[in-house]
Amino acid sequence: MSVSDEDSKPSVGLYSESMRHANPRRATLRVLAPVMLAATLLGPFAGYAADTDLGPNARLVALARAGDVDGVRHLLSQGASPDARNRLGETALVIALKRNDTTLANAMLEAGTDVNVASANGTTALMAAAYAGQAEVVQALLARGADPAATDRIGKNAITYAAGQGHAGVVRALLGHGVDPNARYRNDLTALMWAAGYGRDEAVKVLLAAGARTDLRDNRGKTAADIAREAGYPETSKLLQEKP
C-alpha cells in the first residue's frame, strides 16, 4: 500500500545529433545535473517540481510523505486542507497510516480530516490502519464515523485485511463495532477464510468466538478448513475442524 512519483523522462527532442557520439557518462551527468540540483533545493517537495501549483495543499501531502509532522501542522494552521490529496488520491491521513506513522495520523484526525475519503484504488484510512494492525487508530476512526463496510477496488475491506494479516486486536475491534463475522465478500470469501488462508490462528480464534461459521463455502466450494489445509497450514485447518 507506497507513494511513488512518476519518473521524469526528458523528451527525445532534447537530445541533439552530436550527443550520440558524446561520452555517455558526461552526457548522463549533463542531463541529470539540473534534476539533482532541483531535488536538493526542493527537498521533500521534489516530487512536485513539475507542478505549477506549489500551494499549501500540495506541500502538505509532500510533507506527510516525508513524515514532517511539524511542517504538516504548520501548513494546516495556515489554511491547508486536511483533505488534500496526492496524485494517487491519498489524503495525508492515509499516507500516514501506510507509513505506520501514528503521530501524524493523530494530527490529521485532530485537524478534522474526512475519515471516509478513499484513494483512487478505493483504500480508506480504516483499511490502511487495519492492514497495519493499528488497533487504537482503528477505534479512533470508527468513533469518527469510518465505514467498516467500504471495499476497495479488489473487493476487500477493513476486516478482511486485518484477518489476512493476523491482527486479532483489529478484528476484535471491528466485530465489536457490529461487523458481521459471517459476511461474504468477493468470491464468497469470509473474514474467517482470509485468516485461515494465511494461517492466522489468533484471528481465527477471535472470529470463531464471535460466531464465525466453519461450514460456509466460497465460490469454489471450499470451507475455511479446506483453504487452510491447501495453503499449507494443517494446524489452522485442525483448529477449524475441532470447533463444535
N, C-alpha and C positions, 0 to 999 in steps of 0.2 A: 504494500500500500504505500514510493518516494517521488518527490517532485523533481523533475529534471528539465532544464532549459533546452530549447531547441538549438541544435548546432547551428552556428553561424557559418554559412558557406558562401565564399566570395563568388561573384558572377564570373563566368568564363571570360567575359569581356574585359575584366580587369587584368588579364594576363596578355602581355604583348608577345609578338613573334620571337623577339630576342630572348625572352625568358626561357624558351625551350632549351637554349644552349647555355644558360647560366648555371653557375654552381648550385646544385639542388639545395644544399644546406643554407647557403647565403640567401637564395630566393625564398626559402621557407621562413627564415628569420625576418626577411624584409616584409613578408606578408603578416607574420604573427606579431611583430613588434607593436603595431598600433592596438591590436587586440589585448596584448598583455598590459600595455600602459593603461588602457581603459579599465581593465579589471582591477588594476592596482588603485586607480583613482576612485572607482565606484564602490569597491569593497563588496558588501552584501547586495548592492544594487546592480552588480554587473549583469545579472540575468535580465535586467530591464534596460540595458544600454541601447537597444534598438527601438525602444518605445518612445514615443513623443510625449507621453503622459507620465511624468515622474512625480505625480501628485501624492498626497498623503496616503491614499488607499493603496497605490502600487508600492509605495515604500513600506507600508505596514505589513503586507504579505511577504515582502522580501525579508524584512527583519524577523518575522515569525519563522521563516525557514532557517534563518541564521541563529535562532534561539535567543535573540536580543529582547528580553522581557522589558527592560527599562526603556529601550527605544520604542517598543510597541506601546507601552503605557504613555509615553510622551506624545506619540502621534495620536493616540485616542483622545488625550486631553486637548489636542489641537484641532479636533474635529474629524479625524479619520473615522470611517465607518467600521464598526465591529463586524459587519457582514461583508466586508470587502473580500473579493476572491481573486485567486491567481488564474492563469490560463487553463488550468485543469478544473476550474470551478470550485476549488477548495478554499474554505474560509481559514482564517488564522487559527481558529479552534481545531478544525480537522487536521491542519498541518501540525499543530502542537501535539495532538493525540497520536498521530502517526510517528512523531519523533519521541513519543513517550515522555513528553515534557509537561508534567502536571502543573508546574508553577505557571507556565504560560497559559495552559488550558484554564486554570482557575482565574487568571487575569482576564481572559476573554469572557468567561462566564460572568464575572463581576461587571464587565462592561456591557452586558446585556445582549450578547450575540444570539442570533436565532439558532437554536439548537437543532432545528429540523432542516436547515439548508443542506441540500445534497450536492455533491460534486458531479461532474459530467458523467462519471460511471455509476452514479447512484449512491456512493458512500456517504453516510451521515456520521455525525460526531459519535452517536451511540454505537454504531458498528465499529468505528475505529477504536473506541475505548474498550468495547467488548473483545475485540481481537487482541488487544494489548493486555487484557486482564486487569484493567484499572477499575476495580470494583467500586471504590469510593467515588470516582468520577462518574461511573455508570449511575450510581444512586443520585448524584447531583443532577445529572442530565434528566433522569426520569422525574425528579422533583420539579424540574423546569419545563416539563411537558414534552420531552423527547418521545418520539413514536417508536415503540418496540416492534411494531408490525411492518415498518418500512423495509422494503427489499431493494437490493442493488441490481445492477444490470445482469448479474448471473443468478439472480433469484435467491440470494442469501440475505439473512437479516442478523440482528444482534445475537440472538440465542444460538443460531447455527454456527456463527463464527466462534462464540465463546465455547460451545460444546466441542467443536472440532479442535480448538486449541487446548482444551482441557482446563479451562478457567472455571473451576467449580463455584467459586465465590460469585462470579458474574452471573453464571447460570442461576444460582440461588436467588440473586437479586432480581433478575428478570422474572423468574417464576413467582416471586413474592409480589411483583407488580401486576400479576394477573396473566402472564403469558401462558398459554395452554401447552402443557408438556406433550400433548399428542397432536399438535397442529402439524399438518402436512405442508411441505414446501415443494419447490420444483422437483420433479421426478418422484413425487410422493415420499420424499425423504423427511424424516422427523429429526428433531434435535438429538434424540437417543441414537439414531442411526449414524449421525455425524460424529458423535462422541465414540461410538463403538468402532467406527471405521478407522479411527486413529488410536485406538487402544487407550482412551482417556477414562480410566476406571473411576476416578473420583467424580468426574462429571456424570458418568453413567449412574453411580450410586445416588447422586443428588436427584437426577431425573427419575430414577426408579422410586425413590422415596416420595416424590411429588405425584406419582401415579402414572408415569410413562408406561405405555403398553409395549410388551415384548412381542406380541403376536401380529402387530401391524407389518405390512409388506410394502416395499417400494414398487415402482412400476416395472421392475424385473421379476417381482415375486419373491424378493429376498427380505428376511427379517433382520433386525439389528444383530442377532447372534450369527446369522449367515454372513453378514457383511464383516463382522469382526474376525470370524474364522478365516474367511477368504483373504483378508488383509494381513493375516499372519499374527493375530492376537488371540491365541487359544484361551488364555486366562480370562480375557474380557468376554469371549463367547461363553465360557463356562459360567461366569458371573450372571450373564443374561439368562442362561438356561436354568439356573438354580432358583430364579425368582418364582415364588409360588403363584 
